[in-house]
Amino acid sequence: MTDIQARLAEINRRTAEAQASRDRQFYALVGYHMLVIIGALFVFVSIPSCNEGLRLQYLANQENVSHG
């Protein structure tokens, strides 16, 4: 292998490593965004059901107080 071929092979290897690093960083960022989106959806779905549970508990407590 000539000197030029060896240098090209080294450049190609470093380029492939850099591309792989960028790919890992991109997919990690996408994964983190997906976790945040799923967490936000979970919170927005859970809050109304929690409020409903608290309302029912409040009504049950009112019944207990009014009935002695």
N, CA, C and O atoms as a GROMACS GRO file, in nm:
protein
  272
    1MET      N    1   0.085  -0.117   0.000
    1MET     CA    2   0.000   0.000   0.000
    1MET      C    3   0.090   0.124   0.000
    1MET      O    4   0.186   0.134   0.076
    2THR      N    5   0.055   0.215  -0.087
    2THR     CA    6   0.138   0.336  -0.096
    2THR      C    7   0.107   0.430   0.020
    2THR      O    8   0.012   0.411   0.096
    3ASP      N    9   0.188   0.532   0.030
    3ASP     CA   10   0.172   0.630   0.137
    3ASP      C   11   0.039   0.704   0.123
    3ASP      O   12  -0.029   0.730   0.223
    4ILE      N   13   0.002   0.738   0.002
    4ILE     CA   14  -0.125   0.809  -0.020
    4ILE      C   15  -0.242   0.720   0.018
    4ILE      O   16  -0.338   0.767   0.080
    5GLN      N   17  -0.236   0.594  -0.017
    5GLN     CA   18  -0.345   0.502   0.017
    5GLN      C   19  -0.356   0.486   0.169
    5GLN      O   20  -0.466   0.478   0.223
    6ALA      N   21  -0.243   0.480   0.237
    6ALA     CA   22  -0.244   0.468   0.383
    6ALA      C   23  -0.305   0.592   0.446
    6ALA      O   24  -0.383   0.582   0.541
    7ARG      N   25  -0.270   0.710   0.394
    7ARG     CA   26  -0.327   0.833   0.448
    7ARG      C   27  -0.478   0.840   0.421
    7ARG      O   28  -0.555   0.882   0.507
    8LEU      N   29  -0.519   0.800   0.302
    8LEU     CA   30  -0.663   0.799   0.270
    8LEU      C   31  -0.738   0.701   0.360
    8LEU      O   32  -0.849   0.730   0.405
    9ALA      N   33  -0.678   0.586   0.386
    9ALA     CA   34  -0.742   0.488   0.474
    9ALA      C   35  -0.757   0.545   0.615
    9ALA      O   36  -0.860   0.525   0.679
   10GLU      N   37  -0.656   0.615   0.663
   10GLU     CA   38  -0.662   0.677   0.796
   10GLU      C   39  -0.768   0.787   0.801
   10GLU      O   40  -0.844   0.797   0.898
   11ILE      N   41  -0.774   0.868   0.695
   11ILE     CA   42  -0.876   0.974   0.689
   11ILE      C   43  -1.016   0.912   0.687
   11ILE      O   44  -1.105   0.959   0.757
   12ASN      N   45  -1.034   0.807   0.609
   12ASN     CA   46  -1.164   0.740   0.602
   12ASN      C   47  -1.202   0.678   0.736
   12ASN      O   48  -1.318   0.683   0.776
   13ARG      N   49  -1.104   0.621   0.806
   13ARG     CA   50  -1.132   0.563   0.936
   13ARG      C   51  -1.176   0.670   1.036
   13ARG      O   52  -1.273   0.651   1.109
   14ARG      N   53  -1.103   0.783   1.039
   14ARG     CA   54  -1.140   0.891   1.131
   14ARG      C   55  -1.276   0.951   1.095
   14ARG      O   56  -1.354   0.988   1.183
   15THR      N   57  -1.303   0.961   0.966
   15THR     CA   58  -1.432   1.014   0.922
   15THR      C   59  -1.545   0.921   0.966
   15THR      O   60  -1.650   0.968   1.012
   16ALA      N   61  -1.525   0.792   0.953
   16ALA     CA   62  -1.627   0.695   0.994
   16ALA      C   63  -1.649   0.700   1.146
   16ALA      O   64  -1.763   0.692   1.192
   17GLU      N   65  -1.543   0.714   1.222
   17GLU     CA   66  -1.556   0.725   1.368
   17GLU      C   67  -1.632   0.851   1.407
   17GLU      O   68  -1.718   0.847   1.495
   18ALA      N   69  -1.602   0.963   1.341
   18ALA     CA   70  -1.671   1.088   1.371
   18ALA      C   71  -1.819   1.077   1.336
   18ALA      O   72  -1.905   1.124   1.410
   19GLN      N   73  -1.849   1.015   1.222
   19GLN     CA   74  -1.989   0.998   1.182
   19GLN      C   75  -2.063   0.909   1.281
   19GLN      O   76  -2.177   0.938   1.316
   20ALA      N   77  -1.999   0.802   1.326
   20ALA     CA   78  -2.061   0.714   1.424
   20ALA      C   79  -2.088   0.788   1.555
   20ALA      O   80  -2.191   0.768   1.619
   21SER      N   81  -1.995   0.874   1.594
   21SER     CA   82  -2.013   0.953   1.716
   21SER      C   83  -2.131   1.049   1.701
   21SER      O   84  -2.212   1.063   1.794
   22ARG      N   85  -2.142   1.115   1.586
   22ARG     CA   86  -2.255   1.205   1.562
   22ARG      C   87  -2.387   1.128   1.562
   22ARG      O   88  -2.488   1.175   1.614
   23ASP      N   89  -2.385   1.009   1.503
   23ASP     CA   90  -2.506   0.927   1.500
   23ASP      C   91  -2.550   0.889   1.641
   23ASP      O   92  -2.668   0.898   1.673
   24ARG      N   93  -2.456   0.846   1.725
   24ARG     CA   94  -2.489   0.811   1.863
   24ARG      C   95  -2.546   0.931   1.937
   24ARG      O   96  -2.644   0.919   2.011
   25GLN      N   97  -2.485   1.047   1.917
   25GLN     CA   98  -2.532   1.168   1.984
   25GLN      C   99  -2.674   1.203   1.936
   25GLN      O  100  -2.759   1.240   2.017
   26PHE      N  101  -2.699   1.191   1.807
   26PHE     CA  102  -2.831   1.222   1.753
   26PHE      C  103  -2.936   1.129   1.811
   26PHE      O  104  -3.042   1.175   1.855
   27TYR      N  105  -2.910   0.998   1.811
   27TYR     CA  106  -3.010   0.904   1.860
   27TYR      C  107  -3.030   0.916   2.011
   27TYR      O  108  -3.140   0.892   2.061
   28ALA      N  109  -2.926   0.952   2.084
   28ALA     CA  110  -2.942   0.977   2.228
   28ALA      C  111  -3.032   1.098   2.249
   28ALA      O  112  -3.120   1.096   2.335
   29LEU      N  113  -3.012   1.203   2.171
   29LEU     CA  114  -3.096   1.322   2.181
   29LEU      C  115  -3.240   1.291   2.146
   29LEU      O  116  -3.332   1.338   2.213
   30VAL      N  117  -3.262   1.213   2.042
   30VAL     CA  118  -3.399   1.172   2.004
   30VAL      C  119  -3.461   1.091   2.117
   30VAL      O  120  -3.578   1.110   2.150
   31GLY      N  121  -3.384   1.000   2.176
   31GLY     CA  122  -3.435   0.919   2.286
   31GLY      C  123  -3.474   1.004   2.406
   31GLY      O  124  -3.578   0.980   2.467
   32TYR      N  125  -3.392   1.103   2.440
   32TYR     CA  126  -3.423   1.190   2.553
   32TYR      C  127  -3.552   1.270   2.526
   32TYR      O  128  -3.635   1.287   2.614
   33HIS      N  129  -3.565   1.318   2.403
   33HIS     CA  130  -3.686   1.392   2.367
   33HIS      C  131  -3.810   1.302   2.379
   33HIS      O  132  -3.914   1.346   2.427
   34MET      N  133  -3.798   1.179   2.336
   34MET     CA  134  -3.911   1.087   2.345
   34MET      C  135  -3.949   1.063   2.491
   34MET      O  136  -4.067   1.058   2.525
   35LEU      N  137  -3.850   1.048   2.578
   35LEU     CA  138  -3.878   1.030   2.721
   35LEU      C  139  -3.951   1.151   2.778
   35LEU      O  140  -4.046   1.136   2.856
   36VAL      N  141  -3.908   1.270   2.741
   36VAL     CA  142  -3.972   1.392   2.791
   36VAL      C  143  -4.115   1.400   2.740
   36VAL      O  144  -4.206   1.435   2.816
   37ILE      N  145  -4.136   1.369   2.612
   37ILE     CA  146  -4.271   1.374   2.555
   37ILE      C  147  -4.362   1.273   2.623
   37ILE      O  148  -4.475   1.306   2.658
   38ILE      N  149  -4.314   1.152   2.643
   38ILE     CA  150  -4.396   1.050   2.709
   38ILE      C  151  -4.425   1.090   2.854
   38ILE      O  152  -4.536   1.071   2.902
   39GLY      N  153  -4.326   1.146   2.922
   39GLY     CA  154  -4.348   1.193   3.059
   39GLY      C  155  -4.451   1.304   3.065
   39GLY      O  156  -4.536   1.305   3.154
   40ALA      N  157  -4.444   1.398   2.970
   40ALA     CA  158  -4.542   1.507   2.968
   40ALA      C  159  -4.682   1.454   2.940
   40ALA      O  160  -4.778   1.498   3.003
   41LEU      N  161  -4.694   1.360   2.848
   41LEU     CA  162  -4.824   1.300   2.821
   41LEU      C  163  -4.879   1.229   2.943
   41LEU      O  164  -4.998   1.238   2.974
   42PHE      N  165  -4.793   1.158   3.014
   42PHE     CA  166  -4.834   1.088   3.135
   42PHE      C  167  -4.887   1.186   3.238
   42PHE      O  168  -4.989   1.161   3.302
   43VAL      N  169  -4.817   1.298   3.255
   43VAL     CA  170  -4.860   1.399   3.352
   43VAL      C  171  -4.994   1.460   3.311
   43VAL      O  172  -5.083   1.474   3.395
   44PHE      N  173  -5.008   1.495   3.184
   44PHE     CA  174  -5.132   1.558   3.140
   44PHE      C  175  -5.250   1.463   3.144
   44PHE      O  176  -5.364   1.507   3.158
   45VAL      N  177  -5.226   1.334   3.134
   45VAL     CA  178  -5.335   1.237   3.146
   45VAL      C  179  -5.365   1.209   3.293
   45VAL      O  180  -5.480   1.188   3.330
   46SER      N  181  -5.263   1.208   3.377
   46SER     CA  182  -5.280   1.174   3.518
   46SER      C  183  -5.346   1.284   3.600
   46SER      O  184  -5.424   1.255   3.691
   47ILE      N  185  -5.316   1.408   3.570
   47ILE     CA  186  -5.368   1.519   3.652
   47ILE      C  187  -5.520   1.522   3.655
   47ILE      O  188  -5.576   1.533   3.764
   48PRO      N  189  -5.591   1.512   3.541
   48PRO     CA  190  -5.738   1.513   3.551
   48PRO      C  191  -5.794   1.396   3.632
   48PRO      O  192  -5.890   1.413   3.706
   49SER      N  193  -5.734   1.278   3.618
   49SER     CA  194  -5.785   1.166   3.696
   49SER      C  195  -5.754   1.184   3.844
   49SER      O  196  -5.832   1.141   3.929
   50CYS      N  197  -5.642   1.245   3.877
   50CYS     CA  198  -5.612   1.276   4.018
   50CYS      C  199  -5.711   1.377   4.073
   50CYS      O  200  -5.759   1.364   4.185
   51ASN      N  201  -5.742   1.478   3.993
   51ASN     CA  202  -5.839   1.578   4.037
   51ASN      C  203  -5.975   1.515   4.059
   51ASN      O  204  -6.045   1.550   4.155
   52GLU      N  205  -6.014   1.423   3.973
   52GLU     CA  206  -6.142   1.354   3.991
   52GLU      C  207  -6.141   1.272   4.119
   52GLU      O  208  -6.240   1.272   4.193
   53GLY      N  209  -6.033   1.203   4.146
   53GLY     CA  210  -6.021   1.126   4.270
   53GLY      C  211  -6.028   1.214   4.392
   53GLY      O  212  -6.094   1.178   4.490
   54LEU      N  213  -5.962   1.328   4.388
   54LEU     CA  214  -5.967   1.422   4.501
   54LEU      C  215  -6.108   1.478   4.520
   54LEU      O  216  -6.154   1.496   4.632
   55ARG      N  217  -6.177   1.505   4.409
   55ARG     CA  218  -6.313   1.556   4.418
   55ARG      C  219  -6.406   1.452   4.482
   55ARG      O  220  -6.488   1.485   4.567
   56LEU      N  221  -6.392   1.326   4.440
   56LEU     CA  222  -6.475   1.220   4.498
   56LEU      C  223  -6.444   1.201   4.646
   56LEU      O  224  -6.533   1.177   4.727
   57GLN      N  225  -6.315   1.212   4.681
   57GLN     CA  226  -6.278   1.200   4.822
   57GLN      C  227  -6.336   1.315   4.903
   57GLN      O  228  -6.383   1.295   5.016
   58TYR      N  229  -6.333   1.435   4.846
   58TYR     CA  230  -6.391   1.551   4.914
   58TYR      C  231  -6.541   1.532   4.936
   58TYR      O  232  -6.593   1.561   5.044
   59LEU      N  233  -6.611   1.482   4.832
   59LEU     CA  234  -6.755   1.457   4.845
   59LEU      C  235  -6.784   1.350   4.950
   59LEU      O  236  -6.879   1.363   5.027
   60ALA      N  237  -6.704   1.246   4.954
   60ALA     CA  238  -6.722   1.141   5.054
   60ALA      C  239  -6.699   1.196   5.194
   60ALA      O  240  -6.771   1.160   5.287
   61ASN      N  241  -6.600   1.283   5.210
   61ASN     CA  242  -6.575   1.344   5.341
   61ASN      C  243  -6.690   1.434   5.382
   61ASN      O  244  -6.725   1.441   5.500
   62GLN      N  245  -6.749   1.504   5.287
   62GLN     CA  246  -6.863   1.590   5.318
   62GLN      C  247  -6.981   1.505   5.366
   62GLN      O  248  -7.050   1.543   5.461
   63GLU      N  249  -7.003   1.392   5.302
   63GLU     CA  250  -7.111   1.304   5.344
   63GLU      C  251  -7.089   1.253   5.486
   63GLU      O  252  -7.182   1.246   5.566
   64ASN      N  253  -6.963   1.216   5.516
   64ASN     CA  254  -6.931   1.168   5.650
   64ASN      C  255  -6.952   1.277   5.755
   64ASN      O  256  -6.998   1.248   5.865
   65VAL      N  257  -6.919   1.399   5.722
   65VAL     CA  258  -6.934   1.508   5.818
   65VAL      C  259  -7.082   1.539   5.838
   65VAL      O  260  -7.126   1.562   5.950
   66SER      N  261  -7.159   1.541   5.731
   66SER     CA  262  -7.300   1.579   5.742
   66SER      C  263  -7.382   1.469   5.811
   66SER      O  264  -7.484   1.499   5.873
   67HIS      N  265  -7.340   1.344   5.801
   67HIS     CA  266  -7.414   1.235   5.866
   67HIS      C  267  -7.366   1.209   6.007
   67HIS      O  268  -7.420   1.123   6.077
   68GLY      N  269  -7.267   1.281   6.049
   68GLY     CA  270  -7.224   1.270   6.187
   68GLY      C  271  -7.123   1.166   6.202
   68GLY      O  272  -7.074   1.142   6.312
   0.00000   0.00000   0.00000
